[in-house]
């Protein structure tokens, strides 16, 4: 059941009491809430002065919060488990009450009660990786004629284990994190059993106990594997003398203590729950069984203690093996069919620019170029580009914002016979009901139409070309044609008036900004390209940071993005951002200490900075606790638009005002009259958009509008 949490209950009660929405919203937002934790209403009233003031103010506010405190934590609505499936030998209608939740049949009992009445509940999970493998094998069949059966692979492929031992595991199921990659390089898996153990060991319990270091040491031969009894060798040989799995505890109980499998399972559960009374009873049974089988009492007791110690960390082997199977299959594909696997992998994260960026960097390190989108070459998803001799992957059109599936299918369908020759050919070929003005603008800005010419020119003419194409399509459907088809776009519309040289050339920075806006990534270059040589010489980069660097003082240079200022539960401000270099990204945190205001001044979106601080590792995630931010390059951020207004009359100024209202944004606007420059009011500031600048220049004259 979904329960009434602090913020939600305030909103619900406020709605029922018909209190002004703005007051309720202000009250709810005063209650701090972060993912995974939040203050109760009562705690918030005590800790947040503004909320306490509202509680002690108008009677209706006190009534709202009193009701909220009473209702908080109560069941609010039913919800459905994301993957839980209930199985019964009899029809469920005769065993448990059912209900429909969002069209799905669900039990009215929660999952704990389902177990109590003896029904089987299973979690059936869907994995993105299964789709990746399916797409990759389809590409492999199309390109190589190989029908790959992943379920019947030999688990001895040398290339796969060589790949794993290098730690080059981005995109490999369960093996992607920096901590796991470090462990893989230490453990050096050589057989499938090693992968099973790897997944079982990489958990907080084993990592914190020192058990993982002992396992690696035993496997590498640095320490000698010893068995308390010869009978333990067949059970513990695959894990180099260590108890790693719950099943091993059960086997030991059966082999040494004479337990039945049922009794061994009871022992496993008792050890996991640390029930002393149950453990004492099980110890007596174990010692009695060991004595009957002729094992020395002291050794039997030591073995029981060993099982007890490791039962806390033991993992279910069948679970680990099922995951290890997918880990091996994805590693096999990456090692043996790299480009097909990476294309499928990139397609699976099309909506995540962070993951896409990570996997593109991995492609580059593997010698695979990733080309930008193209209306003549791209498919919906990432695909292998066959137009060059090199191994390259092409961006999918589905990665571009504002470009829907209908538009993409129309683009692909209409280029089957021949590629588009230019923008006019494109506009007269595709379905303009699907490929509308917004779609066309996004295609141009993303670079998908760079094959037709300069983006600046395309942005200047696409609207007129599209309008003319719509007229031509309408005339054609009415049976009308132009007298000279090569030179006209319709019955009486000459083609040459669509050509123009009246446009502003986009800078490289502006093109990159457009790509970032529409694809989430820089495609044709990177703002840091000019610093590549300097960055290569630096001691630290994002790809070199590991969990072993925890608390290490570092300095790292990159582009500051996704900056935001938040207030913590303790009512202190902090800054969060992502530092992006040519290798990847890392989270940057700034807490409110002595020089907070000084750092905040330099914590600017899209500035190139050097961040100094200490590496922090939490839940295997790396971040930098920042002590200093120095700006290296922010010149590209300081922009303003200037209009020479010396000869403008009233009607022209009125039209300028209309354009500014249409493109309202954050770019400061200035008017220059002679030697005097006047800043316009903020309400007339505009977007940094080439269309806006082009319209203003068309209005006031060539060379009389410029950006600095």
C-alpha positions in Angstrom: 0.0 0.0 0.0 1.1 3.5 -0.7 1.1 5.6 2.5 0.6 9.2 3.2 4.0 10.8 3.4 4.6 14.2 5.0 4.4 16.5 2.0 1.7 14.5 0.3 -0.6 14.4 3.4 -0.3 18.2 3.7 -1.5 18.6 0.1 -4.3 16.0 0.5 -5.7 17.6 3.7 -5.3 21.1 2.3 -7.4 20.0 -0.8 -10.1 18.5 1.4 -10.3 21.6 3.6 -10.4 23.8 0.5 -7.5 26.0 1.7 -5.8 28.3 -0.9 -3.6 26.2 -3.1 -0.6 28.7 -2.9 -0.7 28.4 0.9 -0.8 24.6 0.9 2.0 24.5 -1.7 4.2 26.8 0.4 3.5 24.8 3.5 4.3 21.5 1.8 7.6 22.8 0.2 8.8 23.9 3.7 9.0 20.2 4.7 12.5 18.9 3.6 12.3 15.8 1.5 15.1 13.9 -0.2 14.9 10.5 -1.9 14.8 7.7 0.7 14.2 10.0 3.7 12.0 12.9 4.8 11.0 14.6 8.0 7.6 13.8 9.5 5.1 16.7 9.8 5.7 16.9 13.6 9.5 17.0 13.2 9.3 19.6 10.5 7.1 21.9 12.7 9.8 21.6 15.4 12.8 22.1 13.1 11.6 24.6 10.4 10.9 28.1 11.9 8.7 29.2 9.0 6.5 26.2 9.2 6.2 26.6 13.0 5.2 30.2 12.4 2.4 29.0 10.1 1.3 26.4 12.6 1.0 29.1 15.3 -0.7 31.5 12.9 -4.2 31.2 11.4 -6.4 28.6 12.9 -7.1 26.9 9.5 -3.3 26.3 9.1 -3.1 24.7 12.6 -6.1 22.5 11.7 -4.5 21.4 8.5 -1.3 20.4 10.1 -3.0 18.7 13.1 -5.0 16.5 10.7 -1.9 15.8 8.7 0.0 14.6 11.8 -2.9 12.2 12.5 -3.2 10.8 9.0 0.6 10.6 8.2 1.7 7.1 7.6 -1.8 5.8 6.9 -2.5 3.7 3.8 -3.4 6.1 1.0 -3.8 3.9 -2.1 -3.1 0.4 -3.3 0.0 -0.2 -5.5 1.3 -3.1 -7.5 4.6 -4.8 -7.0 6.9 -4.1 -10.0 7.9 -7.8 -10.6 6.0 -10.0 -8.1 4.0 -12.9 -9.5 1.8 -15.1 -7.2 1.6 -18.8 -8.0 -1.1 -21.2 -6.7 -2.0 -24.8 -7.4 -5.7 -23.8 -7.2 -7.5 -20.9 -8.9 -6.5 -17.7 -7.1 -10.1 -16.7 -6.9 -10.7 -19.5 -4.4 -7.6 -18.7 -2.3 -7.1 -14.9 -2.1 -9.3 -11.8 -2.7 -8.3 -10.1 -6.0 -8.5 -6.5 -7.3 -7.7 -4.7 -10.6 -5.0 -2.1 -10.3 -4.6 -0.1 -13.5 -6.0 -2.9 -15.5 -3.8 -5.5 -13.9 -5.2 -8.3 -11.7 -3.5 -8.1 -8.2 -4.0 -9.7 -4.8 -5.6 -7.6 -2.1 -3.3 -9.1 0.5 0.2 -7.6 0.7 3.2 -9.8 0.0 4.0 -10.7 3.6 0.5 -12.1 4.0 0.8 -14.0 0.7 3.8 -15.9 2.2 1.9 -16.6 5.4 -1.0 -18.3 3.7 1.4 -20.6 1.8 1.3 -19.1 -1.7 4.5 -19.0 -3.8 5.6 -15.4 -4.7 8.3 -15.0 -7.4 10.0 -11.9 -8.6 10.3 -12.1 -12.4 12.5 -9.3 -13.6 12.9 -7.8 -17.0 16.5 -6.8 -18.0 17.6 -4.2 -20.6 20.6 -6.4 -21.2 18.4 -9.2 -22.7 17.2 -6.8 -25.4 20.7 -5.7 -26.0 21.8 -9.3 -26.6 18.9 -10.0 -28.9 19.5 -6.8 -31.0 23.3 -7.7 -31.2 22.7 -11.2 -32.3 20.3 -9.9 -35.0 23.0 -7.6 -36.3 25.6 -10.4 -36.2 23.3 -12.6 -38.3 22.7 -9.8 -40.8 26.3 -8.8 -41.2 28.1 -12.2 -40.8 25.5 -14.8 -41.5 26.2 -16.3 -38.1 23.2 -17.6 -36.1 24.6 -17.2 -32.6 23.0 -19.3 -29.8 24.0 -17.5 -26.6 22.3 -20.3 -24.4 24.7 -22.9 -25.8 28.1 -21.0 -25.6 31.3 -22.7 -24.5 32.3 -21.0 -21.3 36.0 -21.3 -22.1 36.4 -18.4 -24.6 39.9 -16.9 -24.1 39.0 -13.5 -25.6 36.2 -13.1 -23.1 38.4 -13.8 -20.1 41.1 -11.6 -21.5 38.6 -8.7 -21.8 37.4 -9.3 -18.2 40.9 -9.4 -16.8 41.7 -5.9 -18.2 38.7 -4.4 -16.4 37.3 -3.1 -19.7 33.8 -3.9 -18.7 31.6 -0.8 -19.4 28.3 -2.3 -20.8 28.9 -5.8 -19.2 26.1 -6.9 -17.0 26.8 -6.4 -13.3 30.5 -5.6 -13.9 30.4 -1.9 -14.8 31.0 0.0 -11.6 34.5 1.3 -10.8 34.8 -0.8 -7.7 33.8 -4.0 -9.5 36.3 -3.2 -12.3 39.1 -2.8 -9.7 38.1 -6.2 -8.1 38.0 -7.9 -11.5 41.6 -6.8 -12.3 42.7 -8.1 -8.9 40.8 -11.4 -9.1 41.5 -12.1 -12.8 38.7 -14.5 -13.6 39.8 -17.5 -15.7 36.8 -19.8 -15.5 33.1 -19.4 -15.3 33.1 -20.3 -11.5 35.3 -17.2 -10.9 32.6 -15.0 -12.4 29.9 -16.6 -10.1 32.2 -16.0 -7.1 32.9 -12.4 -8.2 29.2 -11.5 -8.2 28.7 -13.2 -4.8 31.7 -11.4 -3.2 31.0 -7.9 -4.4 28.7 -7.0 -1.6 29.1 -4.8 1.5 29.4 -7.8 3.9 32.3 -9.7 2.2 34.0 -6.4 1.1 34.0 -5.1 4.7 35.1 -8.4 6.3 38.4 -8.8 4.5 37.0 -12.0 3.0 37.5 -10.7 -0.6 41.2 -10.0 -0.1 41.6 -13.5 1.3 39.8 -15.0 -1.7 42.1 -13.1 -4.2 45.2 -14.1 -2.2 44.2 -17.7 -2.2 43.3 -17.7 -5.9 46.6 -16.0 -7.0 48.6 -18.5 -5.0 50.1 -15.9 -2.6 48.6 -17.9 0.3 48.2 -21.6 0.4 44.7 -23.1 0.5 44.3 -25.4 3.4 41.3 -27.6 4.4 40.5 -28.5 8.0 39.3 -31.9 6.7 39.9 -33.6 3.4 36.1 -34.0 3.0 35.8 -30.2 2.6 38.0 -30.0 -0.5 35.3 -31.0 -3.0 32.9 -28.5 -1.4 35.3 -25.5 -1.3 37.8 -26.2 -4.1 36.0 -23.9 -6.6 36.1 -21.1 -4.1 39.8 -21.6 -3.1 39.0 -22.9 0.4 36.6 -20.0 1.2 32.9 -20.4 2.2 31.2 -18.1 -0.3 27.7 -19.6 -0.9 24.8 -20.6 1.3 24.8 -23.9 -0.6 28.3 -24.7 0.7 27.1 -24.3 4.3 24.3 -26.8 3.6 26.8 -29.2 1.9 29.1 -29.0 4.9 26.2 -29.6 7.3 25.3 -32.7 5.3 28.8 -34.1 4.8 30.3 -33.4 8.2 27.2 -33.1 10.5 25.1 -35.8 8.8 22.2 -33.3 8.3 19.4 -34.0 5.8 19.0 -31.3 3.1 15.9 -30.1 4.9 17.8 -29.8 8.2 20.7 -28.1 6.4 18.4 -25.5 5.1 17.0 -24.9 8.6 20.6 -24.4 9.8 21.3 -21.9 7.0 18.3 -19.9 7.9 19.1 -20.0 11.6 22.7 -18.8 11.0 21.4 -16.0 8.8 19.0 -14.8 11.5 21.4 -15.4 14.4 18.8 -17.0 16.6 20.8 -18.2 19.6 18.4 -20.8 20.9 18.0 -22.2 17.4 21.8 -22.1 16.9 22.5 -23.9 20.1 20.1 -26.7 19.1 21.6 -26.9 15.7 25.2 -27.0 17.1 24.2 -30.0 19.3 22.8 -31.8 16.2 25.8 -31.0 14.1 28.3 -32.2 16.8 26.3 -35.3 17.4 26.2 -36.1 13.6 29.9 -35.4 13.2 30.8 -37.7 16.1 28.6 -40.5 14.6 30.5 -40.0 11.3 33.9 -40.3 13.1 35.1 -36.7 12.8 37.3 -35.2 15.7 35.2 -33.1 18.1 37.5 -30.0 18.0 37.7 -29.9 14.2 33.9 -30.4 14.0 33.4 -27.5 16.4 35.8 -25.3 14.5 34.1 -26.1 11.2 30.7 -25.2 12.7 32.1 -21.8 13.9 33.6 -21.3 10.4 30.1 -21.9 8.9 28.6 -19.6 11.4 31.1 -16.8 10.6 30.6 -17.0 6.9 26.8 -17.6 6.9 26.4 -13.9 7.6 28.0 -13.1 4.2 27.0 -16.2 2.2 25.2 -15.6 -1.0 22.8 -17.9 -2.9 24.9 -19.5 -5.6 22.0 -20.2 -8.0 21.1 -16.5 -8.0 24.8 -15.5 -8.6 25.1 -18.2 -11.3 22.0 -16.9 -13.2 23.5 -13.4 -13.2 27.0 -14.6 -14.1 25.5 -16.3 -17.1 24.3 -13.0 -18.5 27.6 -11.3 -17.5 29.5 -13.9 -19.5 27.2 -13.7 -22.5 27.5 -9.9 -22.7 31.3 -10.1 -22.2 31.5 -12.7 -25.0 29.6 -10.4 -27.4 31.7 -7.4 -26.5 35.0 -9.4 -26.9 34.0 -11.2 -30.2 31.5 -9.0 -31.9 32.4 -5.6 -30.5 30.9 -3.2 -33.0 27.5 -5.0 -33.1 27.4 -5.2 -29.3 28.3 -1.5 -28.8 25.7 -0.4 -31.4 23.0 -2.5 -29.6 24.2 -1.2 -26.2 24.1 2.5 -27.3 20.5 2.0 -28.7 19.4 0.7 -25.3 20.4 3.9 -23.5 19.1 6.3 -26.2 17.2 8.4 -23.6 20.2 8.7 -21.2 22.8 11.2 -22.3 25.1 10.2 -19.4 25.1 6.5 -20.3 25.4 7.3 -24.0 28.4 9.5 -23.4 30.0 6.8 -21.3 29.6 4.2 -24.0 30.7 6.5 -26.8 34.0 7.1 -24.8 34.3 3.3 -24.6 33.8 2.9 -28.3 36.5 5.5 -29.0 38.9 3.6 -26.7 38.1 0.4 -28.7 38.9 2.2 -31.9 35.3 2.6 -33.0 34.2 6.0 -34.3 30.7 7.2 -33.5 29.3 9.5 -36.2 26.6 12.1 -35.7 23.1 11.7 -37.0 22.3 12.0 -40.7 19.0 12.1 -42.5 20.7 10.1 -45.3 22.4 7.4 -43.2 20.8 7.1 -39.7 18.2 4.6 -38.7 15.9 5.0 -35.7 18.5 3.6 -33.3 22.2 3.5 -33.4 23.4 1.4 -36.4 26.6 0.3 -38.0 27.6 2.7 -40.7 28.7 1.0 -44.0 29.6 4.1 -45.9 33.3 4.1 -44.8 36.0 1.5 -44.7 36.5 2.0 -41.0 34.4 0.4 -38.3 31.9 3.2 -37.3 28.6 3.5 -35.6 26.0 6.1 -36.6 23.8 8.0 -34.2 20.1 7.2 -34.5 17.6 9.8 -35.4 15.6 8.7 -32.3 18.3 10.4 -30.2 17.2 13.9 -31.4 14.7 15.7 -29.3 11.4 16.8 -30.9 11.9 14.2 -33.7 9.1 11.5 -33.3 8.9 8.0 -34.6 6.4 9.0 -37.4 8.8 11.6 -38.7 11.8 9.2 -38.6 9.9 6.4 -40.4 8.9 8.9 -43.2 12.5 10.0 -43.6 13.8 6.5 -43.8 11.0 5.3 -46.2 11.5 8.1 -48.7 15.2 7.7 -49.1 15.1 4.0 -50.1 15.5 4.6 -53.8 18.1 7.4 -53.5 19.6 9.6 -50.8 18.2 13.2 -50.4 20.1 15.6 -52.6 19.5 18.7 -50.6 17.0 20.5 -48.3 14.5 21.2 -51.1 14.6 17.5 -52.2 14.1 16.5 -48.6 11.1 18.9 -48.1 9.4 17.7 -51.3 9.9 14.0 -50.5 8.9 13.5 -46.9 5.5 13.7 -45.3 5.4 17.3 -44.0 2.5 16.4 -41.7 5.0 14.2 -39.8 8.1 16.3 -40.5 6.9 19.6 -39.3 8.7 22.9 -38.8 9.9 22.0 -35.3 11.2 18.6 -36.5 13.1 20.2 -39.4 14.6 22.9 -37.1 15.8 20.1 -34.7 17.3 18.1 -37.5 19.2 21.0 -38.8 20.5 22.1 -35.3 21.6 18.6 -34.4 23.7 18.4 -37.5 21.6 15.7 -39.1 21.4 17.9 -42.3 25.0 18.9 -42.4 25.2 16.9 -45.7 23.0 19.6 -47.3 25.3 22.5 -46.4 26.1 25.0 -43.7 23.7 24.9 -40.7 23.6 28.7 -40.6 22.3 28.8 -44.2 19.8 25.9 -43.6 18.4 27.7 -40.6 18.0 30.9 -42.6 16.0 29.2 -45.5 14.2 26.2 -44.1 10.9 27.9 -43.1 10.5 29.4 -46.6 11.5 26.2 -48.3 9.1 24.2 -46.2 6.2 26.6 -46.9 7.0 26.5 -50.6 7.1 22.7 -50.5 3.7 22.5 -48.9 2.3 24.7 -51.6 3.9 22.6 -54.3 2.5 19.4 -52.7 -1.0 20.9 -52.7 -0.7 22.0 -56.3 0.5 18.6 -57.3 -2.4 16.9 -55.6 -4.7 19.3 -57.6 -3.0 18.3 -60.9 -1.1 21.6 -61.3 2.6 21.6 -62.3 5.1 24.4 -62.9 6.0 25.3 -66.5 9.7 24.9 -65.8 10.1 22.2 -63.1 13.8 22.7 -62.6 13.4 26.4 -61.8 10.0 26.6 -60.1 8.6 25.3 -56.9 5.0 25.8 -57.9 2.9 27.3 -60.7 4.2 30.8 -60.2 6.9 30.6 -57.6 10.5 30.9 -58.9 13.1 28.7 -57.1 15.9 31.3 -57.0 14.1 33.4 -54.4 14.7 30.6 -51.8 18.5 31.1 -52.1 20.1 33.7 -49.8 23.4 34.8 -48.4 21.7 37.0 -45.8 22.5 34.9 -42.7 24.9 34.9 -39.8 27.6 32.2 -39.6 27.3 30.1 -36.5 30.4 29.8 -34.4 31.7 26.4 -33.4 30.6 27.0 -29.9 27.0 27.8 -31.0 26.9 24.6 -33.0 28.1 22.6 -30.0 25.5 24.2 -27.8 22.8 23.3 -30.3 24.0 19.6 -30.3 24.0 19.5 -26.6 20.5 20.9 -26.4 19.0 18.5 -28.9 21.0 15.3 -28.4 22.4 15.8 -24.9 25.9 15.4 -26.1 28.6 17.3 -28.1 28.9 15.6 -31.5 31.0 17.7 -33.9 33.6 18.6 -31.3 33.9 19.5 -27.6 34.4 22.9 -25.8 37.5 21.3 -24.3 39.1 20.4 -27.7 41.5 23.4 -27.5 42.8 22.1 -24.2 43.2 18.5 -25.2 47.0 18.5 -25.0 47.0 20.2 -21.6 44.3 17.8 -20.2 46.3 14.7 -21.4 49.2 15.8 -19.3 47.2 16.3 -16.1 47.6 13.8 -13.2 43.9 13.2 -12.8 41.0 12.8 -15.2 37.5 11.3 -14.6 38.4 7.9 -16.0 41.4 7.6 -13.7 39.4 8.0 -10.5 38.7 4.8 -8.6 37.1 3.8 -5.3 40.7 3.3 -4.0 41.2 7.1 -4.2 38.8 7.8 -1.3 39.8 10.9 0.7 42.7 11.6 -1.8 43.3 15.3 -2.5 43.1 16.0 -6.2 42.7 18.8 -8.8 40.9 18.0 -12.0 39.9 20.2 -15.0 36.8 20.1 -17.1 33.5 21.7 -18.2 31.1 22.4 -15.4 27.5 21.3 -16.3 24.1 20.6 -14.6 24.9 23.1 -11.8 22.2 23.7 -9.2 21.9 25.1 -5.7 19.9 23.2 -3.1 19.1 23.4 0.6 19.9 20.4 2.8 17.8 18.9 5.6 20.0 20.8 8.0 18.9 24.1 6.3 22.4 24.7 4.8 23.0 25.5 1.2 25.1 23.3 -1.1 26.1 23.3 -4.8 26.0 20.3 -7.0 27.2 19.9 -10.6 28.9 17.5 -13.0 32.5 18.1 -14.2 32.9 16.8 -17.7 36.2 16.2 -19.3 37.1 14.3 -22.5 37.0 11.0 -20.7 33.7 11.1 -18.8 32.0 12.9 -15.9 32.2 13.1 -12.1 29.9 14.7 -9.6 31.1 17.8 -7.8 29.8 18.8 -4.4 30.2 22.1 -2.6 29.2 22.3 1.1 28.5 25.5 3.0 31.9 26.1 4.7 34.1 29.2 5.0 34.8 29.9 1.3 31.3 28.8 0.0 30.4 32.2 -1.4 33.8 32.5 -3.1 33.3 29.1 -4.8 29.7 29.9 -5.7 30.8 32.9 -7.7 32.9 30.6 -9.9 30.4 27.7 -10.0 29.0 28.7 -13.4 27.2 26.5 -15.9 29.3 25.7 -19.0 32.5 27.3 -17.5 35.8 25.5 -18.0 37.2 25.2 -14.5 39.8 23.4 -12.3 38.2 21.8 -9.3 40.3 21.0 -6.2 39.1 18.9 -3.3 38.9 15.4 -1.9 37.6 12.3 -3.6 34.5 10.8 -1.8 33.2 7.3 -2.4 29.7 6.4 -1.2 27.8 3.3 -2.3 30.5 2.8 -5.0 29.7 6.3 -6.5 32.6 8.7 -6.8 32.3 12.4 -6.2 34.5 15.4 -5.3 34.1 17.3 -2.1 35.2 20.6 -3.4 37.4 23.1 -1.6 38.3 25.4 -4.6 37.0 26.2 -8.1 39.1 28.2 -10.5 37.8 29.5 -13.8 40.1 28.8 -16.7 37.8 29.9 -19.6 34.5 31.6 -19.3 34.8 34.1 -22.2 32.4 32.1 -24.3 29.8 32.6 -21.5 30.0 36.4 -21.5 27.6 37.2 -24.3 25.5 40.2 -25.3 23.5 41.2 -28.3 24.0 44.7 -29.7 21.7 46.5 -32.2 22.9 49.7 -34.0 19.7 51.8 -33.4 21.0 55.1 -34.8 18.7 55.3 -37.8 15.7 53.2 -36.6 12.2 54.8 -36.8 9.2 54.1 -34.5 7.6 51.3 -36.5 10.9 49.5 -36.9 11.6 49.7 -33.1 8.1 48.4 -32.5 8.8 45.4 -34.7 12.1 44.9 -32.8 10.1 44.8 -29.6 7.8 42.1 -31.1 10.7 39.9 -32.1 12.3 40.3 -28.6 9.0 39.2 -27.1 8.8 36.2 -29.4 12.4 35.1 -28.5 12.5 36.2 -24.8 15.5 34.7 -23.0 18.6 35.5 -21.0 20.9 37.1 -23.6 21.4 40.8 -22.6 20.2 43.2 -25.3 21.9 46.6 -25.9 21.1 49.5 -28.2 23.9 51.6 -29.6 23.3 55.2 -30.8 26.5 56.9 -31.8 29.0 56.5 -28.9 26.3 55.7 -26.4 25.3 52.1 -25.5 22.1 51.5 -23.5 21.1 48.2 -21.9 17.5 47.2 -22.6 15.2 46.1 -19.7 15.4 42.4 -18.9 12.0 41.8 -20.3 13.4 42.5 -23.8 16.4 40.1 -23.4 16.4 37.4 -26.0 17.4 33.7 -26.5 20.8 33.0 -28.0 19.1 31.7 -31.1 20.4 32.3 -34.7 16.8 32.6 -35.9 16.2 35.6 -33.6 19.5 37.3 -34.7 18.7 36.6 -38.4 15.2 38.2 -38.1 16.6 41.2 -36.3 19.3 41.7 -38.9 16.7 41.3 -41.8 14.7 44.1 -40.1 17.4 46.6 -39.2 20.0 45.8 -41.9 23.0 43.7 -42.6 25.9 44.3 -40.2 23.8 46.3 -37.7 23.2 43.4 -35.2 26.1 41.6 -33.6 26.9 39.4 -30.7 29.9 39.8 -28.4 
